[in-house]
Amino acid sequence: MRARFSRLVNLDNHLGGGDTYQLYATELSRTESALQTMSPRTAVARGLAELASQQAQQAGWATFDAGFNDAAHRLFVYGKQAAREAGDRALEANALVHIAYATNDRDAANVADAACDALGTSAPPKAVALLESRRAWSRARSGDRDGAARALDMARDALQNDSGSDPEPSWYSWIDHNELDIMTGRVWSVLREPAKATPPLVRALDGYPAHWARDRALYLSWLADACLDADDPESAIATADTALDLATTVASARPLIRIREVAQRCVGRGVTGGPELLARARAARAPIPVAL
C-alpha cells in the first residue's frame, strides 16, 4: 500500500490537484477500511494510521491546489489526528504546517512555529528542512523578514546535515537544494527584495522539469513579481505571459490566482501591456472540475 501510494504522489507534479484528488482519496478509503479490521494497539495498525495521515495530507494538498480550501482544511486536520494516533511527531507537525501554509490566516505564522517546535530534536534532517522552509513562507507572508531569514537558514543547515543514508517517506523525500532555492526565491519575492529573490528562482527554474507546468507557472509568477520590483517591467510582462500559457494546461487554481495578482500589480504601476495581461488572465480558465 505504501509503494502504490508513493508512485501516485508524483502524479501531482504533472497533473495538478483537480486531476489527482480522487486517486489519493481512493487510497485513503482503502487504508481506512483496513484500519477498521484490526486492533489499534498493533504495529500494523500504527503503520496504517501513519499511511492514512500521509494520504489525507496529500489529498488535502490536491484539494487545496484545486481551490477547495475548506475541504482541504478538513483533510489536514484528519491527517494531524491520524499522525498522532500513529505516534509520528514529525508527520503530525507536517499536518500543522500544511494548515498554516494553506489557510494563511492571521495565526498562520504562529501555527508554523508550533509545527516546527513540535518536531523535536530527533526529527530527520529533511523533515526539518521542509517544515522550516514552510515556516519561512508563513513568516514572510506576515511581513517578518528576520523570522523568514532565520527559518531559511535552518532549512539550509538541515539539508547540509542530511546524510541521505536512511529510507525516506514520500512526504518529505522530495525536498532538496533545488526546492529550497524555489522557496528562498518566493520568500524574498513576497518580501519585495528582488536582488535576493531572482538568483535562486532563476537557478532553480533552469533545472526544473519542463513538464511540471503547474510548478513552473507558479514560480515564474514570483519571478515576474521580482522583475517588477527590480524596475524591469518588460521582463515582468514576458515572464507572466509564459506563466499564463502554462497555467491553463493543468488542473490547479493557484497559478491563475497568482498571475492575476501579478497582472493587477502591473496595471497599478502603469506598466505597458499590463491591462492586456490582466484581461487575458481574468479570461483564462484551468481545467478544474466544478466539484471534487
C-alpha positions in Angstrom: 0.0 0.0 0.0 2.9 2.4 0.8 4.6 1.6 -2.5 1.4 2.2 -4.5 0.8 5.5 -2.8 4.4 6.6 -3.3 4.0 6.0 -7.0 0.8 8.1 -7.1 2.3 11.0 -5.2 4.5 12.0 -8.2 1.4 12.4 -10.4 0.6 15.6 -8.7 3.6 17.3 -10.3 2.3 16.5 -13.7 -1.5 16.9 -13.5 -2.4 19.3 -10.6 -4.8 18.7 -7.7 -8.0 18.7 -9.7 -6.9 15.6 -11.5 -5.2 13.7 -8.7 -7.5 14.3 -5.7 -9.7 11.3 -6.4 -6.7 9.0 -6.6 -5.5 10.0 -3.2 -9.0 9.9 -1.7 -9.4 6.3 -3.0 -6.1 5.2 -1.4 -7.2 6.8 1.9 -10.5 5.0 1.8 -8.7 1.7 1.3 -6.4 2.4 4.3 -9.4 3.3 6.5 -11.1 0.1 5.6 -8.0 -1.9 6.6 -7.7 0.0 9.9 -11.3 -0.9 10.9 -10.4 -4.6 10.9 -7.7 -4.6 13.5 -6.8 -3.6 17.0 -5.3 -0.1 17.3 -2.6 -1.4 19.5 -0.8 -3.4 16.9 2.3 -2.3 14.9 0.4 -2.8 11.7 -2.4 -0.5 12.8 0.1 2.2 13.7 1.7 1.8 10.3 -1.7 2.1 8.7 -2.5 5.2 10.7 0.7 6.8 9.6 -0.1 5.9 6.0 -3.6 7.3 6.4 -2.1 10.6 7.6 0.2 10.8 4.6 -2.7 10.1 2.3 -5.0 12.6 3.9 -2.4 15.3 3.8 -1.7 14.5 0.1 -5.4 14.5 -0.7 -5.7 17.8 1.3 -2.9 19.3 -0.7 -4.6 18.3 -4.0 -7.9 19.7 -2.8 -6.2 23.0 -1.8 -4.4 23.1 -5.2 -7.7 22.8 -6.9 -9.1 25.7 -4.9 -11.4 23.9 -2.4 -9.8 25.3 0.7 -12.5 24.2 3.3 -12.3 20.6 2.2 -8.5 20.8 2.3 -8.5 22.1 5.9 -10.7 19.1 7.0 -8.3 16.7 5.4 -5.3 18.3 7.0 -7.0 18.1 10.4 -7.8 14.4 9.8 -4.1 13.9 8.8 -3.0 15.5 12.0 -5.2 13.2 14.1 -4.0 10.1 12.3 -0.4 11.1 12.7 -1.0 11.5 16.5 -2.6 8.0 16.6 0.5 6.6 14.8 2.8 8.4 17.3 4.6 10.2 14.5 5.5 13.7 15.8 7.2 14.8 12.5 4.2 13.8 10.4 1.8 15.5 12.9 3.9 18.7 12.7 3.7 18.5 8.9 -0.1 18.5 9.1 0.1 21.5 11.3 2.3 23.4 8.8 0.0 22.3 6.0 -2.8 24.1 7.8 -0.7 27.2 8.2 0.5 27.1 4.6 -2.9 26.6 3.1 -5.1 28.9 5.3 -2.7 31.8 5.6 -4.9 33.3 8.3 -3.6 35.8 10.8 -2.4 33.0 13.0 -0.6 31.1 10.3 2.9 32.1 11.3 2.3 31.1 14.9 0.9 27.7 13.7 4.0 27.2 11.6 6.2 28.0 14.6 4.3 25.5 16.7 4.7 22.8 14.0 8.5 23.3 13.8 8.7 23.3 17.6 6.8 20.0 17.8 9.3 18.2 15.6 11.7 17.6 18.5 15.4 17.1 18.3 15.4 13.6 16.7 13.5 14.6 13.6 15.0 13.6 10.2 17.0 16.5 8.7 14.9 16.6 5.5 11.7 16.8 7.6 13.2 19.8 9.5 14.2 21.4 6.2 10.7 21.0 4.7 8.9 22.4 7.7 11.4 25.2 8.3 11.1 26.3 4.6 7.3 26.5 5.1 7.8 28.4 8.4 9.9 30.8 6.3 7.0 31.2 3.9 4.4 31.9 6.7 6.8 34.4 8.3 7.4 36.2 5.0 3.6 36.4 4.4 3.2 38.0 7.8 6.0 40.5 6.9 8.5 39.1 9.3 11.7 39.4 7.4 14.1 38.3 10.1 12.0 35.3 11.1 11.8 34.2 7.5 15.6 34.6 7.0 16.2 32.5 10.2 13.9 29.8 9.1 15.6 29.6 5.6 19.0 29.3 7.3 17.7 26.5 9.5 16.3 24.7 6.5 19.6 25.0 4.6 21.6 23.8 7.6 19.3 20.8 8.0 19.8 19.8 4.3 23.5 20.1 4.7 23.4 17.7 7.6 21.3 15.1 5.8 23.4 12.0 5.1 20.9 10.5 2.6 21.5 7.1 4.1 18.2 6.4 5.7 14.9 5.4 3.9 12.7 8.5 3.5 8.9 8.6 3.4 7.4 10.3 0.4 6.1 13.3 2.4 9.5 14.8 2.8 11.8 12.9 0.4 11.3 15.4 -2.4 12.9 18.4 -0.5 16.4 19.2 -1.8 18.5 22.2 -2.5 16.7 23.0 -5.8 13.3 23.1 -3.9 14.9 25.2 -1.2 16.1 27.6 -3.9 12.4 27.9 -5.0 11.2 28.6 -1.6 14.0 31.1 -0.9 13.1 33.0 -4.1 9.4 33.0 -3.2 10.1 34.3 0.3 12.3 37.2 -0.9 9.9 38.0 -3.7 7.0 38.3 -1.3 9.2 40.5 0.9 9.9 42.7 -2.1 13.7 42.1 -2.2 14.3 41.2 -5.9 18.1 41.1 -5.6 17.7 38.1 -3.2 14.7 36.6 -4.9 15.9 36.5 -8.6 19.1 34.4 -8.4 17.6 31.4 -6.6 14.5 31.4 -8.7 16.4 31.6 -12.0 18.9 28.9 -10.8 16.1 26.5 -9.8 13.9 27.1 -12.8 16.8 26.4 -15.1 16.9 22.9 -13.8 13.2 22.4 -13.3 11.4 19.7 -15.4 9.6 21.3 -18.3 6.6 19.1 -18.0 5.8 20.3 -14.4 3.7 23.0 -15.8 1.9 23.9 -12.6 5.0 24.5 -10.6 6.8 26.3 -13.3 3.8 28.6 -13.7 3.7 29.3 -10.0 7.4 30.0 -9.7 7.5 32.1 -12.8 4.8 34.3 -11.3 7.1 35.0 -8.3 9.9 35.7 -10.7 7.7 38.2 -12.5 7.0 39.9 -9.2 10.7 40.2 -8.6 11.3 41.6 -12.1 8.6 44.2 -11.4 10.2 45.2 -8.1 13.6 45.4 -9.8 12.1 48.0 -12.2 12.2 45.7 -15.2 8.6 45.8 -16.3 9.2 44.2 -19.8 10.7 41.1 -18.2 7.8 41.0 -15.7 5.2 41.0 -18.5 7.1 38.4 -20.6 7.6 36.1 -17.6 4.0 36.4 -16.6 2.9 35.7 -20.2 4.9 32.5 -20.1 3.4 31.5 -16.8 -0.1 32.2 -18.1 0.4 29.8 -21.0 1.4 27.1 -18.7 -1.3 27.7 -16.1 -4.2 26.9 -18.5 -2.8 23.4 -19.1 -3.1 22.0 -15.5 -6.0 21.3 -13.1 -4.7 23.8 -10.5 -6.3 27.0 -9.3 -3.2 28.5 -7.7 -1.2 29.6 -10.8 -4.0 31.7 -12.3 -4.7 33.3 -9.0 -1.0 34.3 -8.7 -0.8 35.5 -12.3 -3.9 37.7 -11.8 -2.2 39.2 -8.8 0.9 40.0 -10.8 -1.1 41.4 -13.6 -3.0 43.6 -11.2 0.3 45.0 -9.9 1.4 45.7 -13.4 -1.8 47.7 -14.0 -1.3 49.5 -10.8 2.1 50.6 -11.8 1.1 51.7 -15.2 3.2 49.0 -17.0 2.7 48.8 -20.7 0.9 45.6 -21.5 -0.5 45.3 -18.0 -4.2 45.8 -18.9 -3.9 43.3 -21.7 -2.2 40.7 -19.4 -4.9 41.2 -16.8 -7.7 40.8 -19.3 -6.1 37.5 -20.6 -5.5 36.3 -17.0 -9.1 37.0 -16.0 -10.5 35.3 -19.0 -8.2 32.2 -18.7 -9.6 29.0 -17.2 -7.8 26.0 -15.7 -9.3 22.5 -16.4 -10.6 22.0 -12.8 -13.7 20.0 -12.1 -16.7 22.0 -10.7 -16.7 19.7 -7.7 -14.2 17.0 -6.4 
